[in-house]
Amino acid sequence: MPLETSTPRPVHIIGGGPVGLMLTALLQTTGDYAVHLYEKRPRYTRTRMVKLDSYLVADSVESYCIDYIDEENVEAVFDRTDLEEGVASRKLIPSDLRSLLLQWTLGFCPLNAIEQALSDLIDRRGTSSVERVAGEITAPDALAMVGPDDILIDCTGSRSLLRDHMSPAFGGPGGETNLFRLRLEYALVITFLYSQTYHCDEYCKYYKNAENDSYKFIPGSTGPTTTRASAT
């Protein structure tokens, strides 16, 4: 009897920015998935400069632990076993993709150059496991095209396409947005211009500069304040 072969599982990735392209490049060579990548933009135009931190492509726990969280070494915050598992997963990244990631740790690079490089890598591999679909996808479109065993991944960023459709409580007529509230105690955000007069001490920055026209300030509150943040 012939051996039974498994059918690649469909994965729908909405959004062909750096995250969507990265996921596509990671899944492309596994042989386990049929990736459908949806992108509404005809070209990559974002030119802001970005840089990948070297610890994100670390190949050992020691090199990963160069990162600090609130002045604490990562190993002091996370269990070493978890760190070892995370580092081990990085070693499974295909060599052609890993070489690109290492390049982006060396210095700043335009975001559209990163997107273009990932896009070229996907095309250059020449596999049949990726279908690229141009055009805008709405939330109803995305939900309608997904089968029972399909995977749908929303990579549409801060204006998340599906954020308010993940729970029946959100997204309906008159329903709330899928956000949560964060309480910032005595929050005060201050920015100032270089080479301008700026009075500052440990006690109070804002009141000493309330009449200072040479710097910008954004007062939050002298007491507890509430802001909104995306739940994604």
Backbone hydrogen bonds, N-H to C=O, Kabsch-Sander energy under -0.5 kcal/mol:
donor,donor_aa,acceptor,acceptor_aa,energy
9,R,32,D,-2.7
11,V,34,A,-2.5
12,H,151,I,-3.5
13,I,11,V,-0.6
13,I,36,H,-2.9
14,I,12,H,-0.6
14,I,153,I,-2.8
15,G,13,I,-0.7
15,G,38,Y,-2.9
21,L,17,G,-2.7
22,M,18,P,-2.0
23,L,19,V,-2.5
24,T,20,G,-2.1
25,A,21,L,-2.6
26,L,22,M,-2.0
27,L,23,L,-2.4
28,Q,24,T,-1.9
29,T,25,A,-0.6
30,T,27,L,-1.2
31,G,27,L,-0.5
34,A,9,R,-2.0
35,V,33,Y,-0.7
35,V,129,S,-2.9
36,H,11,V,-3.1
37,L,35,V,-0.6
37,L,131,E,-2.8
38,Y,13,I,-2.8
38,Y,36,H,-0.6
39,E,133,V,-2.2
45,T,43,R,-0.6
47,T,45,T,-0.6
50,V,109,C,-2.6
52,L,104,W,-2.5
56,L,53,D,-1.6
57,V,54,S,-1.5
58,A,55,Y,-1.4
64,Y,60,S,-1.8
65,C,61,V,-1.9
66,I,63,S,-0.8
67,D,64,Y,-1.3
69,I,72,E,-3.0
70,D,68,Y,-0.5
72,E,69,I,-1.8
74,V,67,D,-1.5
76,A,73,N,-1.9
77,V,73,N,-0.6
77,V,74,V,-1.5
78,F,74,V,-2.6
83,L,79,D,-1.9
84,E,80,R,-2.7
85,E,81,T,-2.0
86,G,82,D,-2.1
87,V,83,L,-2.5
88,A,84,E,-2.3
89,S,85,E,-1.8
90,R,86,G,-1.1
91,K,87,V,-0.9
91,K,88,A,-0.6
92,L,89,S,-1.3
93,I,90,R,-1.5
98,R,94,P,-2.7
99,S,95,S,-2.1
100,L,96,D,-0.9
101,L,97,L,-2.1
102,L,98,R,-2.5
103,Q,99,S,-1.6
104,W,100,L,-1.7
105,T,102,L,-1.1
106,L,103,Q,-1.4
109,C,50,V,-2.7
111,L,48,R,-2.3
112,N,46,R,-2.0
113,A,110,P,-0.7
114,I,110,P,-1.5
115,E,111,L,-2.4
116,Q,112,N,-2.3
117,A,113,A,-2.2
118,L,114,I,-2.3
119,S,115,E,-2.4
120,D,116,Q,-2.8
121,L,117,A,-2.1
122,I,118,L,-2.2
123,D,119,S,-2.0
124,R,120,D,-2.9
125,R,121,L,-1.7
126,G,122,I,-0.6
126,G,123,D,-0.9
131,E,35,V,-3.0
133,V,37,L,-3.4
133,V,131,E,-0.5
134,A,132,R,-0.5
135,G,39,E,-2.0
142,A,138,T,-2.5
143,L,139,A,-2.4
144,A,140,P,-2.0
145,M,141,D,-1.6
146,V,142,A,-0.5
150,D,147,G,-1.2
151,I,10,P,-2.2
153,I,12,H,-3.2
155,C,14,I,-2.7
155,C,153,I,-0.7
159,R,156,T,-0.8
160,S,157,G,-0.6
160,S,158,S,-0.5
165,H,162,L,-2.1
166,M,163,R,-0.9
170,F,167,S,-2.1
171,G,176,E,-1.2
175,G,172,G,-2.5
176,E,169,A,-0.6
179,L,177,T,-2.3
180,F,229,A,-1.9
182,L,227,T,-1.8
184,L,182,L,-0.6
184,L,225,T,-1.8
185,E,183,R,-0.7
187,A,184,L,-0.8
187,A,223,G,-0.5
189,V,218,I,-1.2
190,I,188,L,-0.5
191,T,216,K,-0.9
196,Q,193,L,-1.0
200,C,198,Y,-0.5
209,N,205,K,-0.7
209,N,206,Y,-1.3
210,A,207,Y,-0.8
212,N,209,N,-1.5
213,D,211,E,-0.8
215,Y,212,N,-0.8
218,I,189,V,-1.5
221,S,187,A,-1.9
225,T,184,L,-1.6
227,T,182,L,-2.0
229,A,180,F,-1.9
231,A,178,N,-1.1
